Structures are given as structure tokens and as C-alpha cells.
Amino acid sequence: MRDLPRWASRGSLALTLLAVLALYTYDLAASGYANSFYSAAVQAGSVSWKAFFFGSLDAGNSITVDKTPASLWLMALSVRVFGLSSLSILLPQALLGVGSAAVLFASVRRALTGRLSESWHITPTRAHVAGLVAALTMALTPAATLMFRFNNPDALMVFCYVVAAYFTVRATEAASRKWLALAGVAIGIGFLAKMLQAFVILPSLVIAYAIAAPATWRKKIVDLVVAFAAMVVSFGWYIAIVQLVPASWRPYIGGSQTNSILELTFGYNGFGRLSGNETGSVGGGAISTGQWGSTGILRMFTSESGEMVSFLIPGALILAGVAFAVIGRKAYVNALRTHEATGETMALGGLVLYGSWLAINGLVFSFMAGIYHDYYTVALAPAIAGTVAIGGTILWAKRSSLVARVGLAVAAVATAAWTVALATVPGGIYLALSLVGAVALVIAAAGFLLGKRLIPALSRTALGLFIAGGLITPTAYSIQTALTAHTGSIVTAGPASSGLAGNSSGRGGMGGAPGQGGTRTGTFPQGGAPGQVGAPGGTTGTTGTAQQGTAPTGNAGGGMGGLINGTSVSSDMIALLSSNASSYTWVAATTGAQNSASYQLATGYSVMPIGGFNGSDPSPTLDAFKALVAQGKIHYYIAAGSMGTQSGGSNVSSEIATWVSSTFTAQTSGSVTVYDLTTGK
């Protein structure tokens, strides 16, 4: 394959990234405020620098979100510049997706264009094509399409993953301590987005550098220690500030039971996710309740996770295993003997990095017993893409070997079989497209096996069919995902409502049985997405089609339904809460952050989320709440049920509800029960 001229190389990359940008931004505002939990925090951060720094849910700074706030910073800055709207919140997420594709392209290309040796047959053009394939494969993974169009922190964390991988590839070229330290910094920033989940990729970075870096073991160990220190510094400054600032000077740390960011880090967002021992979580421990689905090696395949990410996993694992067998031993021995980065050692480092990332992260997701959502699988998308691109390119370069040809053929057939199996769940056009892709993959497999018996043009055609056949089904799922509005706390991608073995964690929340809610479909002209409030361009959204100018009657949003998906807000409630709003720190207080977020986004004024996201955090205490009411800082209390006892957390929300109902007179606005805290019974 001849090398492409520079203009053609740049043009193909630009077109690829423009296509990704189009996919990630088309009708982006249809999802309204998406996850209103994070949108409320973004709104608060756009009007209060204190709320910005701590990641507060409200500008009154009563409590934070249950994550570190780096992803909120990007969105809040966008809102400060462009004003509060769905686009200003979601566009930074889409741009992170485009950036991830670009960095993954650069990483894969660089891993495959190390110093050329006589036995190396990967030209710069082939490496360039491999980079494009990696970028497209990642971007067209349905989980990636979902999360880069959504406002959860996963988008920034995955971007940091990809950047850290790129820096590690750069570090392996010449055993560069500087580049490896930058990889540590990238992971540290990822920690500030999603805490300990950012560390799942660390073993892969370490293994890749240890295997491929052209240096002595002593230097490698020192380099890794320096990188670890850089990582700790890059997130440790924030942890230190939050931990050392007096609690009275900052908001309560949401998701913790002791107002401690260290507890949040190692408990609710740390080891509790693995063990299921998460005090204050939704529904209690997953081990006993099964709320988050069955654990096991097949979780990434037979649950909804499979419909979102697993299309190419079987093929990726086959390509990685065979490619490692073809070049692994020789490349590793050469690296040990010569301490020189040859083409083989660079490719081996990239293969090990992305392949182990896929294996380790996939196993963590498969066996974690705590809170698990199918959209977490977006973290696997770059790993799958990098493994397929690097492993496939290595075997293509070594196709004179029967082992390499068989590896390519088996990967093609396995991909064909698995994509068809997945597509049988939604059926229809998706099954038809998967069958077309399967035919292309089988033809490609035959071409691979024939090897030199084919003329070069037909051989390249087989490679093209392999790529196209593998991507056609996930592309269809991703397009469907981009055409669907997604709102609430638990969202899924693609057309299927459950995996091959049924639903795992559910599309919905506790308001209904698993498999209901969460992901919403339909058209929302000029209005909010379903279940969202005050979306830009309209007044109030509700389940179904929200037309401009309509304001459906609100509901109490009580119980667990309001916990997961928020509540719709009527125009009467907006008027009630907005009256004399500037006289109060909080125009209202209500149990659960999704409920409070709905009212806050609808009015633009701070609403106190009693008990944080789950209603189970001890914030504020009953005495503190009474003091705030006595000081005239809270205008209304909106009845929304009690959720604190659901998960072994604090019972403060019930205590406050009981005190309010016995002290103040109830009134109604539509079907919502409201108490004016400025007048007693």
C-alpha cells in the first residue's frame, strides 16, 4: 500500500472527525437537560463560584453531587459563556467525544509506526488507516454515542483514559519519563471526574510501559514511581482542600454519611462498587437484592451491556491473542536485549495496552457487585477499538503466516456470528443489516484464508469487507441512539430493551420494575425531553411529546420515581416558587436531588435537595433545617416522600417531612403538596 500524500492523510482524518462531530451533535438538544441531577449542579456552578469549585447541587451550597466535579467544570464554564441551555450543557460532552476519537487515532497510528525493522511491514499509510478504523470503531460504539451526547462524568473520564494511553505510547518510544508523568496527570484528572474508576486503566498502562519501553528495569521502575507521584499530585490537591476546609465553610459532601470526601472516594464511589457494601445507595446492597443484575463472566454479553458495547469484543480478543502469539515473544526478547524501540516492540506495547485494558476493565464490570449501570461500558469502547485496529493491522502485515491468516478469518466469523446474535433481540432492520454485515465478514474470512492466491486488489477488498462488515451493526445502533432522546439517571443505548438473557440493571429506576423509564423515545419539538423541566425552547416537558407553550400539571414526584428520573413541573408551581424568590437562599426544599433539580432548572432559583441524590445523606440534620427555617432562608417545602431508609442511610428526610407536616399547613398546587415555611399552623 503506497503512502498517502500529507494532504490526503489530513483530509481523511478531518472527514472522519467531522462525521463523528455530526453524529454526536445532531439534534443534541432533544434530550433537554438529560440527567437533571448534573444539569442542576451545572446551573448552580454557572452562578456561584463556590458551587462551581465544590460541585454543589444548588447555588445555596447545601450539598454536592456524589462525584468530584471536574466534568461539571467544563459544562458550567460553557453555561457561563453561552447561557443555560441544553446545547451549552451537552456540547462540551460531544466535543470530548470528538477529541477522544482524534487522540485514539494518534495513539494507534503512533503505536504502529515505530522505528521500522526489516521484518516490519506496516507502512505509515497502513498505520494511518488503522488509526482511522480505531477512531470510527470507538465513535460508533453505541455506548460511546450515548455518553458523548449525555451529561454524565463518564465522557471526561474516557477522554482522560484515551489521553493517558496516548502519553504512555509516546513514553514507550524512548522510555520518556516526561511522557509517562503526563499519563499520570491525565489519570489524576480522570479521578477528578469519576474518582476511583479512573484507576481501572492503571494496570494496563504499567504493563505496556514495562514490556515495551527501551530501558533497564531500574529506570522503568523509577519512571513508574514518578508517574504515580504526578498522578497523586494532580488530584490530591483537590482532595486535600476539600478535606481540610472546615465543614461549616463548604457544602456537605453528597454520597457520604460522614461529610467526608475520603469516605466518598473509598466507600460509595470506591470499594463499595466492587463489594456491594454501599451505605446510602439506591436499593441497598446489590448482593442481596440483585438490583444491579447478575455478576459473572457473561455480563458484558448477555445483559443490555452487550447491546451497547460487545459487538466486536469476541473478534477483538481473538485478534489480540493471535497477534500476541505472532509477534509477542520476538518483540519482547528484542526489547530486553537491545533496549531499542523497534516497530515490533512499539506495536506489542500498544497491543498489550489496549488488549489488557479491554480484559481488565471488562472483568471489573462483570464482577462488580455494587451499583452498576450499562452505560459504564463506554469505558470499554476505546479499548475495543484500539485492540481491533492494532491486532488486525499486525496480522494483516504478517498474513504470509498461516497463523495470522487463520486468526483474521476466525475473528471475522466470530464477529459475524455475534453481531447477528445481538441483532436478533430488536430484529427488523437491525437483523437485516447484521446479516448483510455477516455475509461481508464471511467473504472477508474466505479472502484471508486464500492469502496470496488472491491478487492484491481482491486481498485489499477482503480487508475492506472485514472493516465494513464489522461496523455496520454498531453503526445502525449508534444512529438509533443519536436519534433518540435520553433523560434521567439510568439510560441505555440502541434499539433493544434487554440483552440476550434479559434485562440486567434496567432502563428505568425504582419508580417501576427494571426495564421501564430511564431511556425515553419520541419527538420533542421546541420543548423539554420527557420527564425534564424547563428545557430550552419550551416551557415544561412531560412523558410523551412536549409541544411549545404547554405546561402539564405537575406531580408530587414522590417516592423512588422522583429519585431516579425527576418530576415534571407545572407553570403554577413555577409561578409559586418564583414569587419573592430573591428574599430566600432556597425557594424550596424537597427530598432527593432529582426532584430538587427539576424545580431548580424550571425556576432558575436554588432548591435544597434534602438527603442528596438518594435522600439518604444526613444533610441537613433536622436541627439544622429548623434553624434555616427560623432564619427565613427556605420558603417552601415540597412533599416528595421519604427515601432515606431504603438503603441503610440517614433517616433525616423522614424526620424533616414529619416535622414539616406537623408544624405547617399543607396546600396544593395541582397534585403537588406544598408547605409555606414562613407561616405555621
Order of alpha helices (4+ residues) and beta strands (2+ residues): alpha-alpha-alpha-alpha-alpha-alpha-alpha-alpha-alpha-alpha-alpha-alpha-alpha-alpha-alpha-alpha-alpha-alpha-alpha-alpha-alpha-alpha-alpha-beta-alpha-beta-alpha-beta-alpha-beta-beta
